[in-house]
Amino acid sequence: MPLKRQVKLPLDAHFFLFGPRQVGKTTLLRESFPLEKTIYYNLLLSKEYSRLKSKPNLLREELAVVGPEVSHVIIDEIQKVPELLDEVQDLIEDPEYQVFFCLSGSSARKLKKGGANLLGGRAWLRYLFPFTHLELEGKFDLNKVLQLGSLPNVYLNDTERACEILDAYVEIYLEEEIKAETIVRNIGAFIRFLKLAAFESSNILNFSNIARETSTSYKSIKEYFQILEDTLLGFFLLPYAKSTRKKLVKHPKFYLFDNGVRNALIAKHRFKPEEQSSEFGIAFEHFIINEVYRLNKYYKAKLELSFYRSGSGAEVDLIVETTGQKTIAIEIKSKENPSSSDLRGLKSFAEIKKDALLLCCCRCTRKRKLGDVTIVPWQEIFGYIF
């Protein structure tokens, strides 16, 4: 029985579905829309790509002969032929065509940068990510996710095969994806940057230092990080900046979208992180923040996510601000029994935001109170946020 994904696809509206490669977009679309009522175009197939690239109006001509039994048209990897979007918009506006378009892609960058027609709000926007713990339910294994991530084809395989898939992902796919986007002239410099970006994932970024270490310009490094964000391989976490009383850091953090991909980039995916190690703690932090980021998109909660760090070095891993003006400060610890010394950042944040809910997310089995801070098992932290 297939795992139920958290994203809700509209059945009676046009929509874009964006997500990195191998997160299961094609599988989800095929499961969501009956084959007998759907026409499917896969632009990863060279023959399909070539004929529609050379003559985009073939789409209109082919749909002109479909019968009323067809309700949906799926175009997979739409960014490969952006010109098709002009045809799609015309078809949407033509009352003769009573079909809904499902447009998937692994990158919105080529569409945005090329000035492609994004249908002017006529299509809804959805995202798909690697599995969340909620989707995996009884199949969820924290240690496996921390080591290998949760890309479907990786997670549902044995460890040896999963490692081979990750090797291919970072050695072939990522390089080919960037080449296909024709957005980087010096692919060698970008690959060097990508490995360093994996090391720096979750750290406060210093673009000048990264430029120096990769022998690349400051401008190029900023552009490279933007490429990772636009191709959905990671996201920025901006610093909390709503205090006039404390000097706060101004540089962002960046998180890669999957633990397994991050570990493969730094050649650590074949080793299970030891529970007391710093690597285990880093992987656990990535897991929690990626889960919150994914669920925020899936639930369309419109949470504002940031981190806090004072000029004196006090830090809180995640600040969540809700649309209802509620502020939640979350310190992430991989320990089973955090102590008061682990809560210095939360206490510092409470000085500038007195009404904030202070939480420490960890691997404890029962929640408890430590001063003004609630220690919470990681499985329960999402109930405080969503």
N, C-alpha and C positions, 0 to 999 in steps of 0.2 A: 504494500500500500504506500503510495507516494506521501512524502512529508508535506503537511499543509504549510504554505508560506504565509507570512504575516501581511504582505502587501495586498491591498484590495484593488483589483483591476476593475474598472467600470465596464459593465456589459452593454451599456446603451449610450456610449460616448466615444469620441475619438480621443486617443491618448498616445503620449510618448512613454516608453519604458526604458530608462537608462540604467546601466550598471556595468561594472567591469566584466571582461570576458570570463566565462566559466562560472558565473554565479547562478546560472539556470534560467536565463531569460527565455530561451527558445523552448525549453521543457515546460516552463510555466505557461507560455502562450499556447502551446499545443494542448496542454491539459485543460486550459480554461475555455477554449473555443472549439466546438465540434468540427472535425475535419470535413464532414459533409456539408457544412455551412460556411466554410472558410476557404479563401484563396490565399496561398502562402508564397511569398517571394523571399528567397534567401540570397542576399547580395554577397555572401561569402563564397558562393559558387561562381567560378570565373565566367562560365557561360552566361549565367543570369546577370552578373555584373556587367559584362561586356555589351550585351544587347541593350540593356536599359540605360547604360552610360552613354552609348552612341545615339540612342533614340528614346528619350524619356517619355515621349507621348505614346509609346507602345502601351504604357500602363492604362491610359484612357481607352485606347482601341481594344485592349483585351477585356477590360471591365465592361465595355459597351455591350458585350454579347453574353454576360452572365445572367442567369435567371433570378427570380425573386427569392429562390431558396438560399442564396448566398447572403449572409448577414454581416460578415467581417472580412477585411483584407489585412493580412499581416505582412509587413515589410521589415525583414530582419537586417540589422546593421545599416540603417537608413543614412548614416553619415557618409557612407561610401559613395552614394549618388545623391548629393543634396538637391540636384535639379528636380528630382522626383517630387519634392515638396511643393513646387509650383503646380504640378499636375494634381497633387492631392488636394490642395486648396481649391482649385477649380472644380474638382469632383465633389468636394464637400458643399460648395455653394450651388451646385447644379441639382435641382429637385428631382431630376430623372434618376439619380444614383442614390439608392437607399441603403448604403452600406456604411459601417463604421470602420475607421482605419486604426490599426494598432501598429505603432512605429517604434521599433526597438533599436538600441544603439549602445555601443560601449564607450562612446565619447560624444559630448556635445560641443567640444572645442572646434572641430572642423566646421560645424554648422554655424557657430557663433562668429568665428573669425572670418569665415567666408561670406558673411552677410546672408546666410541661407534663410529662406522663408520658414519661420517657426510657427506658421499658421495663425499668427496674431491672436492668440488666446483661444482659438477654436478647439485646441486639443489639450486635454488635461495632462498633468505631469506626474509620473510615478517613478520610483527608484527600486532597484533590487540589489541586495547585498549578499555576502556569504550567509550561511545559516546562523540564526540566533539560537540561544539556548532554549527559547520557547518553542521554536520550530522543531528542534531535535528531541525535545521532551525526554522520554526514557532512554533515548540513544545518546544523550549528552554525556560527555566525558571531559571534565575541566582540564585534566593534564594533557589530553590529546589536542584540545583546542589551543592550549598555550604553546604546544610544540609545533603542531601542523596546521593550525588555523581551521577554518570551517568552509572553505570552498567545497561545494557539493561533491565533485569528483575526487577531491583529496580526502575529505572526511569519511566518505563511505567506502574507502578502500583500506586495505591493510597498510601497516606502517611503511614497509619497503616500497610498495607501489606508490603510496602517497608521496614519499620522498622523491621518487622518479618523476612524478607529475609536477611537483614543485620545481625540480631542477629544470624541466622543460619550460615551465611557465616563466621563470626569471631569465633563463639563458636564451630562449628562442622567442617566446611570445612577446615579452616586454620590448625587446629590441625591434622585433618586426612591427609591433603596434606603433612604436614611435616613428619608425621609418615610413609606415603606411600613412601616417598623419602628415608627413613631409613638414615637420615643424622644428626639426633640429638639424642643423648643418653638420655639426661635429658629433656623430653618434658615439665615438669613443669617449669624449669628454662627458657626455650625458650618462653613459654607463658607469663611469667612475663616480659621478655625482650620485647616481642612484644607490650605489653601495654605501656611500657616506650618509645619504639621507636615511637609509635604514638604520645605521648606527645612531644617528641623531634623532630618530623618531621618538617623540615624547619629551625631548630636551628643548629648552628655550633656544631658539635659533639665533645664530650670529652669522648673517650672510657673508660678512667680510672674512671671517675665519674659514668658512666653507669654501669661499672663492679662492682663498690662498692655498688651502689643502688640495684643491682639485685643479689648480693652475688655470682658473677660469675667472672671468670678470664678475664683479658684484651684480651687474645688470643681468648677466646670463643665469646666475644662480637664482635670482628672484623669478626669472622667466621659467627656469626648470621646475621650481616648486609649483608655479602656476600651471605648468603642463601636467604635473601629477594630480593636481586638484581637478583640472578640466577633464582629464581622462579617467577620473573617478578612482584613482589609485591611492588617494589619501585626502586629508582635509586639515585645514588650519584650525587651531584652537587659540583664540585671541585672549590677551590678558584682560582681566577685570579692570575697568577704568572708571569706576563711579565713586571714587573717594577723593576728597580735597584735603584730607587730613594726613594721609600717608603717601610717601613717595613709592610708587609702584613701578615694576618693570614694564617696558613698552614693547618688547619683542614677542612674537607669537611662538607657539609650539606647532609641530606638525605630526600627525599620526598617520601611518600607513594603514590601509583598509583591512588588512588581514595579518594575523600573527604568523601564519605559515609562510606567506610571501616575504614578510620582514625577515624571518629567521633564515629562509633560503638565500636571501640577498647577502646575509652576513655569514653564510655557511654554518648555521647552528641548528638547522631543521632536523638533522639526524641524531641529535642529542636531546634527551629529555631533561629539562631544567630541574635542578635539585631544589627541593622545597624551601630551603633556607638561603638560597643564593640570591644575589641581586638580579640575575637574569630572570629568575622566577617572578620576582616582584615587578620587574619591568613588563613582562609578558602579561601578568595579571592586570596591571594598570591598563595596558592596551586593550585587553579583553573587555573590561568594564566600560571604558570610554567608547569603544566601538559599539558595544551593545546599546548604550544610551543614544549614541548618534543614529544608529540604524532605527531604533524604535521611535525616535523623534520624527524621522522621515515617514515611517510606516503609519504611525498614528496621526500624522499631520498636527502634532502638538504645538508647533511653533515655539519651542523652548529656545531661549538664548543661552548658549553654552560658552563658558570661558574658564580660565584658571586664575588663581590669585597668587601673587608673590610680592612681598614687601621689599623695600630697599635693603632691609636687614636680613633677607633670606628666608623669612617665614613663608610657607607655601601651602596652598590647598589645591589638590589635583583637579577638582571640577566644581565650578559654580554653575548652578542651574537657576535660571530666572523664568518663571512661568508667565503666561499672559495675564494671570490674575495677580500679578505683582508679588508673588511669593518667591523668596530667595532660599535656595538649599545649597549649603556648602558641604561637599563630600570629600573626605580624605580616604584614599584607597590604600589599604594595607593587605599584603598577602599573608600576614600572620594569622594565627588562630586566636591569639590573645593579646591584642594591642594594649599598651599601657599609656598613662598620661603623658609620657615623654613623646609619644607619637602624635599628639594632638596639638602641638605648639602652633601649627599653622591655623587650625580652626579657632584657637583662642585669639590669635592675632586678627583674624577676619572678623570675629565677633566684636572687636573694638570699633570697627568702622561700619558694621551692619548689625546692629543690636537685635533686630527682629529675625535674623536668619535662623533657619533650622540647621543645626550642626549634626552631621552624621559621619561616622567612620564605617566604611564598608570593608569587610574582611571575611576570613574563612571560619569565623566562629560558628557554633551550632545554635546558640540562643542569643537574642538581643539583650542588652543590658545598658544601664546608665552609668556614665562616668562624668560627674559634674554636670555641665550643660550639654554634653555630647552623648548621643545615643550610638552605641556600638551595634551594628546591624549585620547579620549574615548576608553575604552578597546576593543570595537568591531573593531576598526581601527588599533590596534597595530600590528596585524598579517600582514597587508599590508606593513608595514615597514620592516618586517623580511623576508617574503617569496616572 
